[in-house]
């Protein structure tokens, strides 16, 4: 049977200041904006889906809560330079919820300036 869904095209995050969001995601995470409108912007990763920043004044953010009550990211980035990412996040005073080795790799969970829960991990080399 042919698959109905091919892959993830983009993920969306709400932000209440588009210029600040584009700057933060470009400067801190290294994403490249390629289409920008007043209420939406698309940014490229090195590969894979793109990130869409969507303007919202409703104070919305992406997160869900684990059984232990801790907020969790809706999706995880992958990196091969987690210690550098950790340093950059610290240098930009980003709230880091977790930074530790989980066995399958090192995980970092952090919050963007708009309250969106984000995460990244560096898989262990096989």
DOPA-970182 format. One record per residue: residue in one letter; x, y, z of N, C-alpha, C, O in turn. Coordinates in pm, whole numbers, plus 50000, padded with zeros to 5 digits. Layout:
<kolvos>
AXYZXYZXYZXYZ/...
</kolvos>
This chain:
<kolvos>
X500834988250000500005000050000500885012550000501865013350074/X500535022149918501285034649911501055042850038499935043650089/X502115048750088502005056950209501245069850178501485076350076/X500345073250267499605085650251500445097750290500335108350229/X501285096150391502135106950440503565104050398504095093250426/X504195113550331505555111650281506625114550386507515106350409/X506535126150452507525130250551507055143150619505985148450587/X507855148050711507555160850775508105171950685509275171850650/X507245181350648507655192550563508205203950648509275209250619/X507455207650753507895218350841507225216950976506185210450990/X507835223151074507235224251207506985238951232507695247551180/X505965241851313505565255651337505695259051485505365251051572/X506195271051511506275276051647505635289951652505855298151564/X504855292551756504285305851772505285315351834506025311651925/X505305327751784506155338251839505365351351840504485353351756/X505665360051934504935372751940505755384651892505305396051901/X506965382151841507795392651784508615386151672509625379551698/X508165388151549508785381251436510245385051417511085376251395/X510575397851424511965401951404512885396151512513975391251481/X512445396651637513235390951747513405375851727514475370451751/X512335369251684512385354751664513355351051552514165341851567/X513275358051441514175355151329515625357251373516495349051343/X515885368051444517235370651493517715359751588518835354851575/X516845355951683517245345951783517535332451716518575326351743/X516645327851631516845314851568518025314851472518665304551451/X518325326351413519495327451325520785328251405521725320651379/X520835337351502522055339651578522385328351675523535324251686/X521385323351746521635313451850521705299251792522605291651827/X520765295651706520725281851655521295280351514521465269151467/X521605291551447522255290751317521325287451201521805283151095/X520015289251218519085286751108519115298351010519425309651047/X518785295450885518835305450780517435308950731516745300350675/X516995321550750515675325450698515715325650545516675330550486/X514655320450483514625320750337513325326650283513285330650166/X512285327250362511045333950323510515340950447510315334650551/X510265354050436509815361750551508625370450511508695378050414/X507565369250586506385377650573506135384150710506755380150808/X505245393950719504995400150849504475390350956504745392251074/X503745380050916503145370851013503705356751006503205347751075/X504725354650925505305341150916506695342050855506985350850774/X507555332750896508895331750839509285317150835508955309450925/X510005313350731510505299750717512015300350728512665308750666/X512575291150808514015290550829514515276550799513845266650828/X515705275650738516305262950699517255257650806518005265250868/X517195244750827518215237450901519275233250798519195237150682/X520255225450840521225220050746520585210150650520995209050535/X519575202850699518835193250616517505190550684517275194750797/X516635183550615515355179550673514295190350662514405199550580/X513245189150743512135198650739512605212850772513715214850822/X511765222450743512075236350777511275240350900510315233650938/X511675251250960510985256751076510175268751031510705277750967/X508885268851065508045280351037507755287451168507245281451262/X508095300151173507735308551286506435315451250506345321851145/X505445314251335504125319751306503775330151411503795327351531/X503465342251367503155353151458501835350651530500825347351467/X501855352351662500645350751743500725359851864501745360351933/X499645367151891499595375652010498875368552125498645374652229/X498535355952107497755348552206498595342352317498085334652399/X499885345552322500795340152422500805324852421500935318552526/X500685319152302500745304652286502195300052282503085307752246/X502425287652318503745281552309503595266552296502555260852332/X504625260152244504575245752229505235238952348506375242052383/X504505229952407505045221452513503975211652554502795213552526/X504385201252620503475191852682504185187152808505365189852827/X503455180352894504025176753024504165161653038503245154053009/X505345157453084505605143453110504855139253236504295147653307/X504835126553264504145121253382504675127353512503945128653610/X505975131053511506555137053632506265152053642506725158553736/X505505157353546505105171353551506075180953485505815193053481/X507185175953433508155184753368507725187853225507225179053155/X507915200353181507575203653042508525196652946509705194852975/X507985192652832508745185252732508685192452598507685198852566/X509755191552518509715197452384508815189252292508675177152307/X508205196252197507345189552100508165182151995507685172451936/X509375186651971510275179851878511715182251921511995191451998/X512615173851872514025174751908514855177251783514615171151679/X515835186251795516815188351689517895177751706518015171651812/X518675175651603519845166951615521085175551593521065184851512/X522145172551665523395180151653524565170651664524445159751722/X525665174551610526935167351627527875175551715529035171851735/X527355186851769528185195951850527395200551972527195212551991/X526955191252056526085194852168526805203352272526185212052333/X528095201052293528795209252393528925223652344528845232952424/X529125225752214529145239252158527755245652168527635257352205/X526715237952136525345243052150525085247252294524515257852319/X525495238952390525325242052531526005255452565525415263852633/X527235257252519527975269752545527275281752483527165292252547/X526815280352361526125291452293524845295052367524545306752388/X524085284852407522845287552482523155294752613522465304252650/X524195290352682524595297052807525005311452781524635320452856/X525775313752675526235327252642525085336652607525215348852622/X523965331152561522785339152527521755338852641520615343152623/X522155333952757521285333452875519965326252850518905330352898/X520045315452773518865307352744518585298252863519505292552922/X517315297052899516935288153010517115273652964516425269052873/X518045266653028518335252552997517695244053105518025245353223/X516785235353065516095226653161516905214153194516845209153306/X517645209153096518355196553115519545195953020519465200552906/X520635190253068521795187552983522495175453043523195176553144/X522285163952981522865151753037522935140552935522295141052830/X523725130452968523865118452886522735108852921522545105553038/X521995104552822520885095252843521215081052798520325072552792/X522455078452768522845065152723522875064152572523885059952515/X521795067752505521745067552359522435079852300522725080452181/X522695089652387523345101952346523125112852449522395110952547/X523755124252428523585135752517522365143752474522135145752354/X521595148352572520345155652547520435169252614520955170552725/X519925179252545519775192452604518355197252575517875196452462/X517685202152678516335207652665516395222052711516965225152816/X515795230952632515885245252659514615252352610513765246252545/X514515265152644513305272952614513695285052531514625292352566/X512975287352421513255299252340512675311652410511975310252509/X512955323652361512475335852427510945337252431510425346252498/X510245328552361508785329452351508095318552432506865317252429/X508885310752506508335300352592508185286752526507675277552589/X508625285352401508545272452333509615263052388510785266652397/X509185251152425510115240952476510805234352357510145229052267/X512135234552358512925228952249513925219052307514225219152426/X514455210552220515455201052264516355197052150516005198652033/X517505191852185518445186652085519185174952149519305174052271/X519665166052064520505155452116521605152152017521475154051896/X522705147052074523825142251996523915127352017524275122852126/X523585119351913523615104851931525035099851956526005105551908/X525125089052033526415082752055526895076751923526105071851843/X528195077251905528775071051785528675055851799528905050251907/X528355049351691528195034551693529515027651692529565015351694/
</kolvos>
